[in-house]
């Protein structure tokens, strides 16, 4: 697998567009509408954070964003945030984690009229329908975050709409070479495919106070293995709980989600006193938790885990990583025996052995963490993301027919 490269003949044009971003920021800000099914302040997840980071990374380069989403409680309709405004329509229905709205078309159409470029985040089938109903003619970018993995029956019904939607995109972004190479869906769109990994701005996270750091240390101690994320079916947390049963290993699980109650009940029934459920944590608490941990553990077991923002957060703060091989972006971030350890999914014994190895050898764990930090700075910084996204937006906007 090669390092980050562009995968299409249009790469020189994108490089050129990125090179003169500084000159172009003196013009009217280029307007980009981000479109995804949910966004802050509703329940948090890695994809929402990825959108936020993209907005923040491109803002200094003359890109102005608005974010269109649905919310079960869409009051107020518009929320002002540092990365720009979030425009929300009321979610009337949810089917297999996909929200639908009966009142979204009109506000969406108005936002499309405002935008120079529309940036969709896939999968969200309702966005495909919105694009069709609103007859979007603006330049379109689709970040392809994940295949549809679990709902195979519904996928057959949805496939014609999906193919029409992806076929109408001017450019499709995959977030890692591994996902671009392994996705059967993306095979049909090689000519419009770009690889732009997700990224983080290390200046964005708040510095924990001394009191907060002490509180985290008092509650959880040091050298625990840390999971952070939404507690979903594909996160592999059953494997994690089985791995530490009866082992001299401490685990902290931060976050909440559909699997939360079941996992806590499973741990209680087996008296897993070495597992601590921290619930939803603030950004400052997250930083303190990562700094105190021995390693980030990320035992996901399905391709729904397309990237792994938590792995990036751990690498950014110099912590070693443990993840599974899924043929996705997890092992683009975490290189086996270089930045952490990579194991097969759904194997508690393999996960236990990896954790014991890092627990027994702090020097090796620190070496992996420092190498991960260097890889983060080279490939996943917000400056890299901002330049590439801004260049792509401007290239597409220049090619768009003038109104």
C-alpha positions as YAML, in Angstrom:
chain: A
units: angstrom
residues:
- id: 1
  name: UNK
  ca: [0.00, 0.00, 0.00]
- id: 2
  name: UNK
  ca: [1.43, 3.36, -0.99]
- id: 3
  name: UNK
  ca: [1.41, 6.48, 1.11]
- id: 4
  name: UNK
  ca: [-1.18, 9.19, 0.49]
- id: 5
  name: UNK
  ca: [-1.47, 9.98, -3.21]
- id: 6
  name: UNK
  ca: [-4.18, 11.29, -5.49]
- id: 7
  name: UNK
  ca: [-5.74, 8.51, -7.54]
- id: 8
  name: UNK
  ca: [-6.98, 10.32, -10.61]
- id: 9
  name: UNK
  ca: [-5.47, 12.14, -13.62]
- id: 10
  name: UNK
  ca: [-6.86, 15.39, -12.21]
- id: 11
  name: UNK
  ca: [-4.30, 15.50, -9.40]
- id: 12
  name: UNK
  ca: [-2.17, 18.25, -11.03]
- id: 13
  name: UNK
  ca: [-5.25, 20.47, -11.30]
- id: 14
  name: UNK
  ca: [-6.02, 19.97, -7.63]
- id: 15
  name: UNK
  ca: [-2.41, 20.76, -6.72]
- id: 16
  name: UNK
  ca: [-2.61, 23.93, -8.75]
- id: 17
  name: UNK
  ca: [-5.88, 24.93, -7.14]
- id: 18
  name: UNK
  ca: [-4.41, 24.36, -3.68]
- id: 19
  name: UNK
  ca: [-1.26, 26.33, -4.51]
- id: 20
  name: UNK
  ca: [-3.07, 29.60, -5.18]
- id: 21
  name: UNK
  ca: [-5.57, 29.34, -2.32]
- id: 22
  name: UNK
  ca: [-3.81, 32.22, -0.55]
- id: 23
  name: UNK
  ca: [-4.39, 34.58, -3.46]
- id: 24
  name: UNK
  ca: [-8.02, 33.52, -3.84]
- id: 25
  name: UNK
  ca: [-8.94, 34.13, -0.20]
- id: 26
  name: UNK
  ca: [-8.97, 37.84, -1.00]
- id: 27
  name: UNK
  ca: [-12.06, 37.26, -3.15]
- id: 28
  name: UNK
  ca: [-15.57, 36.63, -1.82]
- id: 29
  name: UNK
  ca: [-15.43, 33.55, 0.45]
- id: 30
  name: UNK
  ca: [-16.35, 30.42, -1.45]
- id: 31
  name: UNK
  ca: [-19.55, 28.99, 0.05]
- id: 32
  name: UNK
  ca: [-19.78, 25.27, 0.82]
- id: 33
  name: UNK
  ca: [-22.88, 23.52, 2.14]
- id: 34
  name: UNK
  ca: [-22.09, 20.44, 4.26]
- id: 35
  name: UNK
  ca: [-24.88, 17.84, 4.33]
- id: 36
  name: UNK
  ca: [-25.20, 14.98, 6.84]
- id: 37
  name: UNK
  ca: [-27.93, 13.29, 8.81]
- id: 38
  name: UNK
  ca: [-26.89, 14.53, 12.26]
- id: 39
  name: UNK
  ca: [-24.61, 17.13, 13.76]
- id: 40
  name: UNK
  ca: [-23.64, 18.81, 17.03]
- id: 41
  name: UNK
  ca: [-25.13, 19.45, 19.53]
- id: 42
  name: UNK
  ca: [-27.07, 16.20, 18.96]
- id: 43
  name: UNK
  ca: [-25.32, 12.95, 20.02]
- id: 44
  name: UNK
  ca: [-21.68, 13.07, 19.10]
- id: 45
  name: UNK
  ca: [-19.67, 10.74, 16.89]
- id: 46
  name: UNK
  ca: [-16.55, 10.61, 14.79]
- id: 47
  name: UNK
  ca: [-18.21, 11.65, 11.55]
- id: 48
  name: UNK
  ca: [-19.65, 14.84, 13.00]
- id: 49
  name: UNK
  ca: [-16.18, 15.66, 14.33]
- id: 50
  name: UNK
  ca: [-14.73, 14.99, 10.89]
- id: 51
  name: UNK
  ca: [-17.12, 17.53, 9.34]
- id: 52
  name: UNK
  ca: [-16.28, 20.07, 12.03]
- id: 53
  name: UNK
  ca: [-12.56, 19.63, 11.46]
- id: 54
  name: UNK
  ca: [-12.96, 20.07, 7.70]
- id: 55
  name: UNK
  ca: [-14.84, 23.32, 8.24]
- id: 56
  name: UNK
  ca: [-12.25, 24.66, 10.68]
- id: 57
  name: UNK
  ca: [-9.32, 23.61, 8.48]
- id: 58
  name: UNK
  ca: [-10.61, 25.40, 5.37]
- id: 59
  name: UNK
  ca: [-11.98, 28.54, 7.03]
- id: 60
  name: UNK
  ca: [-8.58, 30.35, 7.11]
- id: 61
  name: UNK
  ca: [-8.29, 29.60, 3.37]
- id: 62
  name: UNK
  ca: [-11.37, 31.58, 2.43]
- id: 63
  name: UNK
  ca: [-14.04, 28.86, 2.61]
- id: 64
  name: UNK
  ca: [-17.35, 29.69, 4.30]
- id: 65
  name: UNK
  ca: [-19.52, 26.79, 5.45]
- id: 66
  name: UNK
  ca: [-23.07, 26.07, 6.47]
- id: 67
  name: UNK
  ca: [-24.17, 22.65, 7.71]
- id: 68
  name: UNK
  ca: [-27.55, 21.13, 6.88]
- id: 69
  name: UNK
  ca: [-28.84, 18.33, 9.08]
- id: 70
  name: UNK
  ca: [-31.91, 16.87, 10.75]
- id: 71
  name: UNK
  ca: [-32.73, 16.87, 14.45]
- id: 72
  name: UNK
  ca: [-35.55, 15.33, 16.52]
- id: 73
  name: UNK
  ca: [-35.62, 18.65, 18.40]
- id: 74
  name: UNK
  ca: [-34.91, 21.20, 15.67]
- id: 75
  name: UNK
  ca: [-35.45, 24.22, 17.91]
- id: 76
  name: UNK
  ca: [-33.80, 26.58, 17.35]
- id: 77
  name: UNK
  ca: [-33.67, 25.96, 13.64]
- id: 78
  name: UNK
  ca: [-30.28, 27.64, 13.23]
- id: 79
  name: UNK
  ca: [-27.43, 27.20, 15.71]
- id: 80
  name: UNK
  ca: [-24.31, 29.36, 15.54]
- id: 81
  name: UNK
  ca: [-21.06, 27.50, 16.13]
- id: 82
  name: UNK
  ca: [-17.37, 28.43, 15.65]
- id: 83
  name: UNK
  ca: [-17.22, 26.40, 12.42]
- id: 84
  name: UNK
  ca: [-20.31, 28.26, 11.08]
- id: 85
  name: UNK
  ca: [-24.07, 27.90, 11.35]
- id: 86
  name: UNK
  ca: [-25.94, 24.60, 11.60]
- id: 87
  name: UNK
  ca: [-29.30, 24.67, 9.76]
- id: 88
  name: UNK
  ca: [-31.68, 21.99, 11.06]
- id: 89
  name: UNK
  ca: [-34.92, 20.53, 9.74]
- id: 90
  name: UNK
  ca: [-37.19, 18.45, 11.94]
- id: 91
  name: UNK
  ca: [-36.63, 14.70, 11.75]
- id: 92
  name: UNK
  ca: [-40.01, 12.99, 11.51]
- id: 93
  name: UNK
  ca: [-38.87, 9.39, 11.02]
- id: 94
  name: UNK
  ca: [-35.80, 7.20, 11.44]
- id: 95
  name: UNK
  ca: [-35.26, 3.90, 9.63]
- id: 96
  name: UNK
  ca: [-32.06, 1.93, 10.29]
- id: 97
  name: UNK
  ca: [-30.24, 5.02, 11.59]
- id: 98
  name: UNK
  ca: [-31.27, 7.09, 8.56]
- id: 99
  name: UNK
  ca: [-33.35, 10.14, 9.41]
- id: 100
  name: UNK
  ca: [-36.17, 11.39, 7.16]
- id: 101
  name: UNK
  ca: [-38.01, 14.69, 7.17]
- id: 102
  name: UNK
  ca: [-41.25, 15.88, 5.57]
- id: 103
  name: UNK
  ca: [-40.22, 19.53, 5.77]
- id: 104
  name: UNK
  ca: [-36.59, 19.49, 4.65]
- id: 105
  name: UNK
  ca: [-36.82, 20.09, 0.90]
- id: 106
  name: UNK
  ca: [-37.62, 23.83, 0.95]
- id: 107
  name: UNK
  ca: [-34.89, 24.89, 3.43]
- id: 108
  name: UNK
  ca: [-32.42, 22.58, 1.72]
- id: 109
  name: UNK
  ca: [-33.18, 24.09, -1.68]
- id: 110
  name: UNK
  ca: [-32.64, 27.58, -0.25]
- id: 111
  name: UNK
  ca: [-29.26, 26.58, 1.17]
- id: 112
  name: UNK
  ca: [-28.23, 25.04, -2.14]
- id: 113
  name: UNK
  ca: [-29.02, 28.37, -3.82]
- id: 114
  name: UNK
  ca: [-26.68, 30.07, -1.31]
- id: 115
  name: UNK
  ca: [-23.83, 27.59, -1.90]
- id: 116
  name: UNK
  ca: [-21.11, 27.44, -4.55]
- id: 117
  name: UNK
  ca: [-20.38, 23.77, -3.77]
- id: 118
  name: UNK
  ca: [-22.48, 21.12, -2.02]
- id: 119
  name: UNK
  ca: [-20.53, 18.57, 0.04]
- id: 120
  name: UNK
  ca: [-22.50, 15.44, 0.99]
- id: 121
  name: UNK
  ca: [-21.38, 12.87, 3.55]
- id: 122
  name: UNK
  ca: [-22.31, 9.30, 2.62]
- id: 123
  name: UNK
  ca: [-24.14, 7.16, 3.66]
- id: 124
  name: UNK
  ca: [-27.38, 8.99, 4.29]
- id: 125
  name: UNK
  ca: [-30.06, 7.77, 1.85]
- id: 126
  name: UNK
  ca: [-32.32, 10.74, 2.57]
- id: 127
  name: UNK
  ca: [-29.60, 13.05, 1.22]
- id: 128
  name: UNK
  ca: [-29.74, 11.15, -2.08]
- id: 129
  name: UNK
  ca: [-33.48, 11.80, -2.16]
- id: 130
  name: UNK
  ca: [-33.02, 15.46, -1.22]
- id: 131
  name: UNK
  ca: [-30.54, 15.89, -4.05]
- id: 132
  name: UNK
  ca: [-33.07, 14.45, -6.49]
- id: 133
  name: UNK
  ca: [-36.08, 16.40, -5.22]
- id: 134
  name: UNK
  ca: [-34.18, 19.71, -5.04]
- id: 135
  name: UNK
  ca: [-32.68, 19.11, -8.50]
- id: 136
  name: UNK
  ca: [-29.23, 20.21, -7.32]
- id: 137
  name: UNK
  ca: [-27.14, 21.57, -10.19]
- id: 138
  name: UNK
  ca: [-24.27, 22.99, -8.16]
- id: 139
  name: UNK
  ca: [-20.86, 21.24, -8.09]
- id: 140
  name: UNK
  ca: [-21.15, 18.21, -5.82]
- id: 141
  name: UNK
  ca: [-18.57, 16.48, -3.63]
- id: 142
  name: UNK
  ca: [-19.41, 13.24, -1.78]
- id: 143
  name: UNK
  ca: [-17.20, 11.99, 1.03]
- id: 144
  name: UNK
  ca: [-17.73, 8.23, 1.03]
- id: 145
  name: UNK
  ca: [-17.26, 7.41, 4.70]
- id: 146
  name: UNK
  ca: [-18.53, 3.84, 4.71]
- id: 147
  name: UNK
  ca: [-20.18, 1.07, 2.75]
- id: 148
  name: UNK
  ca: [-23.67, 0.12, 3.84]
- id: 149
  name: UNK
  ca: [-22.82, -3.02, 5.78]
- id: 150
  name: UNK
  ca: [-25.72, -4.21, 7.89]
- id: 151
  name: UNK
  ca: [-28.88, -3.39, 5.90]
- id: 152
  name: UNK
  ca: [-28.23, -5.59, 2.87]
- id: 153
  name: UNK
  ca: [-31.93, -6.17, 2.13]
- id: 154
  name: UNK
  ca: [-32.73, -2.47, 2.13]
- id: 155
  name: UNK
  ca: [-29.58, -1.83, 0.09]
- id: 156
  name: UNK
  ca: [-31.10, -3.66, -2.87]
- id: 157
  name: UNK
  ca: [-34.11, -1.32, -2.81]
- id: 158
  name: UNK
  ca: [-31.91, 1.72, -2.33]
- id: 159
  name: UNK
  ca: [-29.26, 0.81, -4.93]
- id: 160
  name: UNK
  ca: [-30.83, 2.61, -7.97]
- id: 161
  name: UNK
  ca: [-31.11, 5.88, -6.04]
- id: 162
  name: UNK
  ca: [-27.59, 5.44, -4.65]
- id: 163
  name: UNK
  ca: [-26.14, 4.82, -8.11]
- id: 164
  name: UNK
  ca: [-27.89, 7.87, -9.52]
- id: 165
  name: UNK
  ca: [-26.60, 9.98, -6.60]
- id: 166
  name: UNK
  ca: [-22.96, 8.82, -6.74]
- id: 167
  name: UNK
  ca: [-23.00, 9.02, -10.52]
- id: 168
  name: UNK
  ca: [-24.06, 12.68, -10.37]
- id: 169
  name: UNK
  ca: [-21.19, 13.66, -8.04]
- id: 170
  name: UNK
  ca: [-18.34, 15.67, -9.54]
- id: 171
  name: UNK
  ca: [-15.88, 14.13, -7.12]
- id: 172
  name: UNK
  ca: [-16.00, 11.31, -4.55]
- id: 173
  name: UNK
  ca: [-13.61, 11.39, -1.61]
- id: 174
  name: UNK
  ca: [-12.41, 8.20, 0.09]
- id: 175
  name: UNK
  ca: [-10.77, 8.76, 3.46]
- id: 176
  name: UNK
  ca: [-8.02, 6.14, 3.09]
- id: 177
  name: UNK
  ca: [-6.30, 4.13, 0.35]
- id: 178
  name: UNK
  ca: [-7.43, 0.91, 2.05]
- id: 179
  name: UNK
  ca: [-11.10, 1.81, 1.82]
- id: 180
  name: UNK
  ca: [-10.79, 2.97, -1.77]
- id: 181
  name: UNK
  ca: [-9.13, -0.33, -2.71]
- id: 182
  name: UNK
  ca: [-11.52, -2.61, -0.81]
- id: 183
  name: UNK
  ca: [-14.97, -1.05, -1.43]
- id: 184
  name: UNK
  ca: [-16.95, -2.85, -4.13]
- id: 185
  name: UNK
  ca: [-19.17, 0.21, -4.57]
- id: 186
  name: UNK
  ca: [-16.24, 2.55, -5.21]
- id: 187
  name: UNK
  ca: [-14.90, 0.28, -7.96]
- id: 188
  name: UNK
  ca: [-17.41, 1.85, -10.33]
- id: 189
  name: UNK
  ca: [-16.28, 5.43, -9.69]
- id: 190
  name: UNK
  ca: [-12.48, 5.32, -10.03]
- id: 191
  name: UNK
  ca: [-12.45, 8.18, -12.52]
- id: 192
  name: UNK
  ca: [-13.82, 10.69, -10.00]
- id: 193
  name: UNK
  ca: [-12.18, 9.32, -6.84]
- id: 194
  name: UNK
  ca: [-9.84, 11.30, -4.58]
- id: 195
  name: UNK
  ca: [-8.17, 10.17, -1.35]
- id: 196
  name: UNK
  ca: [-8.26, 12.84, 1.34]
- id: 197
  name: UNK
  ca: [-7.85, 11.45, 4.88]
- id: 198
  name: UNK
  ca: [-9.69, 12.94, 7.81]
- id: 199
  name: UNK
  ca: [-7.62, 15.14, 10.09]
- id: 200
  name: UNK
  ca: [-7.54, 16.94, 13.42]
- id: 201
  name: UNK
  ca: [-6.43, 20.39, 14.54]
- id: 202
  name: UNK
  ca: [-4.46, 19.89, 17.72]
- id: 203
  name: UNK
  ca: [-5.08, 23.52, 18.65]
- id: 204
  name: UNK
  ca: [-8.83, 22.90, 18.83]
- id: 205
  name: UNK
  ca: [-8.94, 20.76, 21.97]
- id: 206
  name: UNK
  ca: [-9.03, 22.59, 25.31]
- id: 207
  name: UNK
  ca: [-6.21, 22.15, 27.78]
- id: 208
  name: UNK
  ca: [-7.49, 20.32, 30.89]
- id: 209
  name: UNK
  ca: [-7.14, 22.24, 34.13]
- id: 210
  name: UNK
  ca: [-4.96, 20.84, 36.89]
- id: 211
  name: UNK
  ca: [-8.10, 20.14, 38.92]
- id: 212
  name: UNK
  ca: [-9.70, 18.20, 36.07]
- id: 213
  name: UNK
  ca: [-6.53, 16.19, 35.44]
- id: 214
  name: UNK
  ca: [-6.36, 15.30, 39.13]
- id: 215
  name: UNK
  ca: [-10.04, 14.32, 39.11]
- id: 216
  name: UNK
  ca: [-9.51, 11.97, 36.15]
- id: 217
  name: UNK
  ca: [-6.49, 10.42, 37.87]
- id: 218
  name: UNK
  ca: [-8.46, 9.94, 41.08]
- id: 219
  name: UNK
  ca: [-11.39, 8.28, 39.29]
- id: 220
  name: UNK
  ca: [-9.51, 6.06, 36.87]
- id: 221
  name: UNK
  ca: [-5.84, 5.99, 37.85]
- id: 222
  name: UNK
  ca: [-3.12, 5.61, 35.23]
- id: 223
  name: UNK
  ca: [-2.09, 3.16, 32.50]
- id: 224
  name: UNK
  ca: [-5.60, 1.93, 31.68]
- id: 225
  name: UNK
  ca: [-6.65, 0.99, 28.16]
- id: 226
  name: UNK
  ca: [-9.07, 3.54, 26.77]
- id: 227
  name: UNK
  ca: [-11.97, 3.27, 24.34]
- id: 228
  name: UNK
  ca: [-13.76, 6.46, 23.26]
- id: 229
  name: UNK
  ca: [-16.74, 6.51, 20.93]
- id: 230
  name: UNK
  ca: [-20.42, 5.91, 20.39]
- id: 231
  name: UNK
  ca: [-21.29, 2.46, 21.75]
- id: 232
  name: UNK
  ca: [-22.56, 0.83, 18.55]
- id: 233
  name: UNK
  ca: [-22.84, -2.77, 17.41]
- id: 234
  name: UNK
  ca: [-19.72, -2.68, 15.22]
- id: 235
  name: UNK
  ca: [-17.36, -1.27, 17.87]
- id: 236
  name: UNK
  ca: [-16.40, -4.77, 19.07]
- id: 237
  name: UNK
  ca: [-16.85, -3.95, 22.74]
- id: 238
  name: UNK
  ca: [-18.10, -7.46, 23.56]
- id: 239
  name: UNK
  ca: [-14.67, -8.66, 22.46]
- id: 240
  name: UNK
  ca: [-13.02, -6.08, 24.70]
- id: 241
  name: UNK
  ca: [-15.03, -7.13, 27.75]
- id: 242
  name: UNK
  ca: [-14.27, -10.80, 27.12]
- id: 243
  name: UNK
  ca: [-10.58, -9.98, 26.66]
- id: 244
  name: UNK
  ca: [-10.17, -8.38, 30.08]
- id: 245
  name: UNK
  ca: [-12.30, -10.85, 32.04]
- id: 246
  name: UNK
  ca: [-10.00, -12.32, 34.68]
- id: 247
  name: UNK
  ca: [-6.99, -10.34, 33.40]
- id: 248
  name: UNK
  ca: [-4.88, -7.84, 35.34]
- id: 249
  name: UNK
  ca: [-5.84, -5.09, 32.93]
- id: 250
  name: UNK
  ca: [-7.88, -1.94, 33.50]
- id: 251
  name: UNK
  ca: [-10.23, -0.56, 30.85]
- id: 252
  name: UNK
  ca: [-12.08, 2.77, 30.64]
- id: 253
  name: UNK
  ca: [-14.96, 3.04, 28.14]
- id: 254
  name: UNK
  ca: [-15.97, 6.65, 27.45]
- id: 255
  name: UNK
  ca: [-19.12, 7.41, 25.49]
- id: 256
  name: UNK
  ca: [-22.70, 6.24, 25.23]
- id: 257
  name: UNK
  ca: [-24.94, 4.77, 22.59]
- id: 258
  name: UNK
  ca: [-27.40, 2.04, 21.63]
- id: 259
  name: UNK
  ca: [-25.26, -0.75, 23.13]
- id: 260
  name: UNK
  ca: [-24.45, 1.06, 26.37]
- id: 261
  name: UNK
  ca: [-27.03, -0.47, 28.72]
- id: 262
  name: UNK
  ca: [-26.46, -4.01, 27.46]
- id: 263
  name: UNK
  ca: [-22.68, -3.77, 27.80]
- id: 264
  name: UNK
  ca: [-22.90, -2.38, 31.33]
- id: 265
  name: UNK
  ca: [-25.29, -5.16, 32.33]
- id: 266
  name: UNK
  ca: [-22.94, -7.78, 30.84]
- id: 267
  name: UNK
  ca: [-20.03, -6.35, 32.83]
- id: 268
  name: UNK
  ca: [-22.05, -6.22, 36.08]
- id: 269
  name: UNK
  ca: [-23.24, -9.80, 35.72]
- id: 270
  name: UNK
  ca: [-19.64, -10.98, 35.42]
- id: 271
  name: UNK
  ca: [-18.30, -8.67, 38.15]
- id: 272
  name: UNK
  ca: [-15.80, -6.95, 35.87]
- id: 273
  name: UNK
  ca: [-14.45, -4.52, 38.45]
- id: 274
  name: UNK
  ca: [-11.58, -3.66, 36.11]
- id: 275
  name: UNK
  ca: [-13.94, -2.06, 33.55]
- id: 276
  name: UNK
  ca: [-15.14, 1.51, 34.11]
- id: 277
  name: UNK
  ca: [-17.89, 3.16, 32.04]
- id: 278
  name: UNK
  ca: [-17.19, 6.89, 32.04]
- id: 279
  name: UNK
  ca: [-20.25, 7.95, 30.01]
- id: 280
  name: UNK
  ca: [-20.16, 10.97, 27.71]
- id: 281
  name: UNK
  ca: [-17.12, 13.15, 28.45]
- id: 282
  name: UNK
  ca: [-16.24, 16.74, 27.62]
- id: 283
  name: UNK
  ca: [-13.41, 17.58, 25.23]
- id: 284
  name: UNK
  ca: [-11.16, 18.53, 28.14]
- id: 285
  name: UNK
  ca: [-11.96, 15.28, 29.96]
- id: 286
  name: UNK
  ca: [-11.22, 13.37, 26.77]
- id: 287
  name: UNK
  ca: [-7.76, 14.93, 26.53]
- id: 288
  name: UNK
  ca: [-7.03, 14.12, 30.17]
- id: 289
  name: UNK
  ca: [-8.22, 10.53, 29.71]
- id: 290
  name: UNK
  ca: [-6.00, 10.01, 26.66]
- id: 291
  name: UNK
  ca: [-2.93, 11.46, 28.35]
- id: 292
  name: UNK
  ca: [-3.35, 9.12, 31.33]
- id: 293
  name: UNK
  ca: [-3.94, 5.93, 29.36]
- id: 294
  name: UNK
  ca: [-1.45, 3.25, 28.41]
- id: 295
  name: UNK
  ca: [-2.99, 2.87, 24.94]
- id: 296
  name: UNK
  ca: [-6.09, 3.50, 22.86]
- id: 297
  name: UNK
  ca: [-7.99, 0.28, 22.16]
- id: 298
  name: UNK
  ca: [-10.30, 0.14, 19.15]
- id: 299
  name: UNK
  ca: [-11.64, -3.41, 18.60]
- id: 300
  name: UNK
  ca: [-14.19, -2.70, 15.83]
- id: 301
  name: UNK
  ca: [-15.43, -5.72, 13.88]
- id: 302
  name: UNK
  ca: [-17.18, -4.44, 10.73]
- id: 303
  name: UNK
  ca: [-16.47, -2.18, 7.76]
- id: 304
  name: UNK
  ca: [-18.88, 0.34, 9.21]
- id: 305
  name: UNK
  ca: [-15.75, 1.44, 11.08]
- id: 306
  name: UNK
  ca: [-14.33, 3.19, 8.06]
- id: 307
  name: UNK
  ca: [-11.67, 5.37, 9.68]
- id: 308
  name: UNK
  ca: [-11.49, 5.86, 13.45]
- id: 309
  name: UNK
  ca: [-11.25, 9.46, 14.67]
- id: 310
  name: UNK
  ca: [-10.40, 8.16, 18.15]
- id: 311
  name: UNK
  ca: [-7.27, 6.53, 16.73]
- id: 312
  name: UNK
  ca: [-6.26, 9.92, 15.31]
- id: 313
  name: UNK
  ca: [-6.85, 11.56, 18.68]
- id: 314
  name: UNK
  ca: [-4.64, 8.99, 20.37]
- id: 315
  name: UNK
  ca: [-1.86, 9.38, 17.77]
- id: 316
  name: UNK
  ca: [-2.06, 13.18, 18.02]
- id: 317
  name: UNK
  ca: [-1.38, 12.93, 21.76]
- id: 318
  name: UNK
  ca: [1.39, 10.36, 21.38]
- id: 319
  name: UNK
  ca: [-0.39, 7.27, 22.68]
- id: 320
  name: UNK
  ca: [0.08, 3.80, 21.15]
- id: 321
  name: UNK
  ca: [-2.88, 2.22, 19.37]
- id: 322
  name: UNK
  ca: [-4.51, -1.20, 19.25]
- id: 323
  name: UNK
  ca: [-6.97, -1.79, 16.42]
- id: 324
  name: UNK
  ca: [-8.31, -4.52, 14.17]
- id: 325
  name: UNK
  ca: [-7.63, -5.27, 10.50]
- id: 326
  name: UNK
  ca: [-10.83, -4.47, 8.61]
- id: 327
  name: UNK
  ca: [-9.46, -3.34, 5.27]
- id: 328
  name: UNK
  ca: [-10.44, 0.23, 6.16]
- id: 329
  name: UNK
  ca: [-8.79, 3.39, 7.42]
- id: 330
  name: UNK
  ca: [-8.07, 2.01, 10.90]
- id: 331
  name: UNK
  ca: [-4.87, 0.40, 9.65]
- id: 332
  name: UNK
  ca: [-3.99, 3.42, 7.55]
- id: 333
  name: UNK
  ca: [-3.78, 5.38, 10.79]
- id: 334
  name: UNK
  ca: [-2.26, 2.56, 12.86]
- id: 335
  name: UNK
  ca: [0.66, 0.67, 11.32]
- id: 336
  name: UNK
  ca: [1.40, -2.67, 12.99]
- id: 337
  name: UNK
  ca: [4.57, -2.65, 15.13]
- id: 338
  name: UNK
  ca: [5.21, 0.94, 14.08]
- id: 339
  name: UNK
  ca: [2.50, 3.06, 15.76]
- id: 340
  name: UNK
  ca: [0.70, 0.28, 17.63]
- id: 341
  name: UNK
  ca: [-0.56, -3.26, 17.27]
- id: 342
  name: UNK
  ca: [-3.06, -4.64, 14.74]
- id: 343
  name: UNK
  ca: [-5.03, -7.81, 15.47]
- id: 344
  name: UNK
  ca: [-7.82, -9.81, 13.86]
- id: 345
  name: UNK
  ca: [-11.37, -8.77, 14.85]
- id: 346
  name: UNK
  ca: [-13.57, -10.79, 17.20]
- id: 347
  name: UNK
  ca: [-10.67, -12.57, 18.90]
- id: 348
  name: UNK
  ca: [-10.60, -11.82, 22.67]
- id: 349
  name: UNK
  ca: [-7.38, -13.79, 23.23]
- id: 350
  name: UNK
  ca: [-5.51, -11.81, 20.56]
- id: 351
  name: UNK
  ca: [-6.77, -8.54, 22.02]
- id: 352
  name: UNK
  ca: [-5.77, -9.63, 25.53]
- id: 353
  name: UNK
  ca: [-2.26, -10.55, 24.36]
- id: 354
  name: UNK
  ca: [-1.81, -7.17, 22.66]
- id: 355
  name: UNK
  ca: [-2.91, -5.31, 25.79]
- id: 356
  name: UNK
  ca: [-0.66, -7.41, 28.01]
- id: 357
  name: UNK
  ca: [2.29, -6.75, 25.70]
- id: 358
  name: UNK
  ca: [1.90, -2.98, 25.96]
- id: 359
  name: UNK
  ca: [1.17, -3.19, 29.68]
- id: 360
  name: UNK
  ca: [4.36, -5.15, 30.35]
- id: 361
  name: UNK
  ca: [6.66, -2.98, 28.19]
- id: 362
  name: UNK
  ca: [6.19, 0.75, 28.82]
- id: 363
  name: UNK
  ca: [9.29, 1.62, 26.78]
- id: 364
  name: UNK
  ca: [7.94, -0.16, 23.71]
- id: 365
  name: UNK
  ca: [4.53, 1.44, 24.22]
- id: 366
  name: UNK
  ca: [6.12, 4.90, 24.40]
- id: 367
  name: UNK
  ca: [8.16, 4.23, 21.24]
- id: 368
  name: UNK
  ca: [4.98, 3.31, 19.34]
- id: 369
  name: UNK
  ca: [3.20, 6.39, 20.64]
- id: 370
  name: UNK
  ca: [5.94, 8.76, 19.52]
- id: 371
  name: UNK
  ca: [6.02, 7.17, 16.06]
- id: 372
  name: UNK
  ca: [2.25, 7.58, 15.85]
- id: 373
  name: UNK
  ca: [2.62, 11.24, 16.74]
- id: 374
  name: UNK
  ca: [5.09, 11.73, 13.89]
- id: 375
  name: UNK
  ca: [2.80, 9.95, 11.43]
- id: 376
  name: UNK
  ca: [-0.09, 12.16, 12.54]
- id: 377
  name: UNK
  ca: [1.91, 15.32, 11.87]
- id: 378
  name: UNK
  ca: [2.95, 14.10, 8.43]
- id: 379
  name: UNK
  ca: [-0.41, 12.84, 7.12]
- id: 380
  name: UNK
  ca: [-3.32, 13.90, 9.32]
- id: 381
  name: UNK
  ca: [-2.79, 17.50, 10.36]
- id: 382
  name: UNK
  ca: [-5.49, 20.10, 9.74]
- id: 383
  name: UNK
  ca: [-3.12, 22.05, 7.47]
- id: 384
  name: UNK
  ca: [-2.89, 19.10, 5.06]
- id: 385
  name: UNK
  ca: [-6.67, 18.62, 5.11]
- id: 386
  name: UNK
  ca: [-7.45, 22.30, 4.70]
- id: 387
  name: UNK
  ca: [-5.18, 22.80, 1.70]
- id: 388
  name: UNK
  ca: [-6.47, 19.76, -0.16]
- id: 389
  name: UNK
  ca: [-10.16, 20.42, 0.52]
- id: 390
  name: UNK
  ca: [-9.95, 24.12, -0.28]
- id: 391
  name: UNK
  ca: [-8.12, 23.34, -3.51]
- id: 392
  name: UNK
  ca: [-10.76, 20.82, -4.54]
- id: 393
  name: UNK
  ca: [-13.65, 23.17, -3.74]
- id: 394
  name: UNK
  ca: [-12.14, 25.99, -5.75]
- id: 395
  name: UNK
  ca: [-11.30, 23.78, -8.70]
- id: 396
  name: UNK
  ca: [-14.91, 22.58, -8.92]
- id: 397
  name: UNK
  ca: [-16.34, 26.06, -8.40]
- id: 398
  name: UNK
  ca: [-14.21, 27.45, -11.24]
- id: 399
  name: UNK
  ca: [-15.54, 24.79, -13.59]
- id: 400
  name: UNK
  ca: [-19.19, 25.36, -12.66]
- id: 401
  name: UNK
  ca: [-21.45, 27.17, -15.17]
- id: 402
  name: UNK
  ca: [-22.02, 30.76, -14.15]
- id: 403
  name: UNK
  ca: [-25.54, 31.69, -13.08]
...
